[in-house]
Amino acid sequence: MSSQKTALVVSAHSADFVWRAGGAIASHVKQGWKVKVICLSYGERGESAKLWRQPNMTLDKVKSVREQEARAAAEILGADIEFWDIGDYPMRISDEVLFKLVDVYRELQPEFVLSHSERDPYNFDHPLAMHAAQEARIIAQAEGHNPGQKIVGAPPVYSFEPHQTEQCGWEPNTFLDITDVWDTKLRAILCMAGQEHLWEYYTRVALQRGVQAKRNIGITAKRNIQYAEGYMKLTPTVVEQL
């Protein structure tokens, strides 16, 4: 039995995991972890405006381009990736999709889970993805669901950074230093040609979170943190010492 640690990222659209969790993915892969990314949709309707402005564009063409971009990014980051193509704008989670995600939990046995903010008035697909990630996590712990399968424990759930933090009620309580993998994340970001307008924005976010991370270990600390990702931990931390 493999002792390799694993993590799960549930991404509403095919680019979300890159902007918001690319550093976490690259960092943990570098440490020997297996990280699985589930892209519930390609973001083909709501997050592909640049593609739709091209002549003779079709839904299938948009999906194909978005998948190529995300696969290239995932390869750079070192993640395993799946595309479930359940649609976006609007996204809907059927029981079939929910139970498929439960199966992923039980097979992967993740140490932690990353997904979206629980609120997002700008994009209703995002909190829906997080809701599915949390509900599947609970079902995957239930002895009565597909008895005989190995259940999961209670992997901590982290909400990665939404685009409009204040309006989403999102506050970072965890900072991940991604300085040593920033070049890797940036190369993954540059794969997302369909949303080129976000490249600079998420570079600024990483720099800002880097400053905050440094402040939270003490500005006199020798450790240099230039780039970081912010997360909002949604589950309690259980410790023996504070």
N, C-alpha and C positions, 0 to 999 in steps of 0.2 A: 504494500500500500504506500502510495506517495505521501511524503511528509511536506511537500511543497505548499506554502501558504497561498491562499487565493483571495481575490476580491471581486466584487460585482459592481458594475456601473450600469444604471438604467437610464438611458438617454432618450428623451422624447423624439428628437430629430437627429439626423445623421451628423450634424456638426456640433451639437451641444457638448458632447463629451470632450471634444478637442479644446474649445474655449475655456471650459470651466473645470475640467479634471485632467487635462493632458499632462500636467506636471505630476500629479499624484500617480497617474498610470505609469509614466516613464520612470519615476523614482522607485516605485515598488517593483517594477519589472527589472530594473537595474539591481535591486537587492535579491532577485531570484524568485519573486512572486509570479504567479499566473493571474492575470487580470482579464476578466471577461466583460465585454461591452455588448449590451443589448440595445440596438437602435430600433425603437418601436415603429418609427416611420422614417422616410427620407427627408421630411420637411419640404415635400415637393410642391405644395400649394402655398404655404405661408412664408417660407424662408428661402425662396429661390427666385426672387424678383429679377435679378440680373439675367438669369437664364430665360425667363419668360419674355424679356424684352427682345430676345433674338428672333429673327424671322423663322417661320415654319416650325416653331417649337411645339412639342407634344408632351403629354404627361409622362409617357414612357421614356422619352429622351431625357427629361428632367431627372427622373428617378435614376436612370443609368449614370448620368454625370455625377449626381450626388453620391451614389454608391461608390463610384470610382474615386472620388475625392476622399470619402471617409475610409475606404480600404487603404488608400495610400497613407493617410494620417495614422491609422491604426498600426500599420506595418512599421512606421517610423517609431511610434511609441512602444511597440512590442506587445500590443493587446490582441487577444482573440476577439473577433467581432462577428455579430449576427445581425441580419436585417430582417425584421418581421413584417414590414410593409403593411401596417394596419391602418394607414391613412392619417392625414392631419388636417386641421382646419375644416371640419372638426375631427378630433381623435376620439375614439370610443374603445373602451376596454370590455371585451366580451368575457364570459366565463372561460371560454376556450383559451384565450390569451392569458388570463389570470392563472389558470392551472398549468399552462405551459411555463410560466414564470416560476411557479411553485416547483416544477420539475427541475428548473435550472438551479434554484436554491439547494435542493436536495442533492443534486449531482455535484455541484461545485463546492458546497459547504463553505461559503465565504467567511472570511474573518471580519470583513466590514462591507458596507453597502453605500454607494454614492448615488444620489439622484437630485432632483430639482427642489426648489423652494416649495413649501406647502401652499403658498399663495402667490399669484402672479396675475394682476388685472390686465396685463398686456398680452398674455399668452396662456390660454386655458389648457393647452396641451401639457404644459410643464407641470402644474400641480397634479394633473391627472396621472402623469407618469410616476410621480412620487407616491401618490395614493396607491397605485398598483404595486409599487415596490414594497410598500409597508404592509399592504394587505397580504400579498404573496408570502412575505416573511412570516406573518402570523400563521397562515394556513400551513406553511411548511413545517411549523413546530407542532402541528396537531397530530397526535397519534392516530386519530380516526380517519385522517385523509390518506387514502391508499395504504392501509395497514400493511406492515412488513417492510416498507421503505425506511431507510435511515432518515430520521427527522433532523432538522437543523437546531442549533442552539439559539442564541439570541444575538446575532451579529449587530454591532452598533451601526446606526444609520446616520449619515452625514448629508446635509443639504449643501450642494455647491452653490456658487454665487450667481444670483439672477442678474439680469441686465439693469434693473431699476431696484436697487436694494431697499430703499426706504419705503417705496410703495408696496413692496412684497413682505414687509414685516420681517426682513431677514437681517440678522446681526451675527457677524462672525465671532465665534467663541473658540475657534481652533485655527491656527495658522500652520501651514505646511511649507517648509523651506524647500523651494524648487530651484535654487540657484545653480546647483550642479547639473540640472537637467533642462535648464531654460533653453539652451540651444536646440535640444531635441524637441521641446514643445513648440518652439518657434518654427522649426521645419515642418512640424505637423500642421500648425496654423496656416502656413503658406500653401498647404495643399487645398485649402478651402477657398478656391477661386470664386465660387458662387457668392461668397459673402466677404469680398475683399475689403469692404468698408469697415469690417470689424477687426482687422489685423492690428491696427495701431491702438484701437480702443483697449483690446485685451492685453496688449503690451503695457499700457499705462496702468491697468488694473493690477498686473503682476508686480510692477514697480511699487505701486502704492501699498499693496499688501506686504511687500518686502520691508518697507519702512516701518509698517505697523508691527510686523513680526519681530524686527530688530528691537523696537521700543519695548516689546513685551518680554524680552530676555534681558533687557538692560542695555542702554546705549553705550555703556563702557565694556560690554562683553566682547571678547576677542573674536567670537564667531561672526563672520561676515555673512549677512543675509541681504542679498540684492533683490531677489525675486521670490515671491511666495504666492500661494493660493489660500483663500479664506474659505472656511467651512463653518456651518452651523450644526453642531452636534445635537441631534434630536432625542437621543436616548441617554439615560443616566450612566455615569461612570461608576463602577463598583470597585472600591479599593480597600486595602487593609490598613493603609496609612495615608495621611493627607500630606 
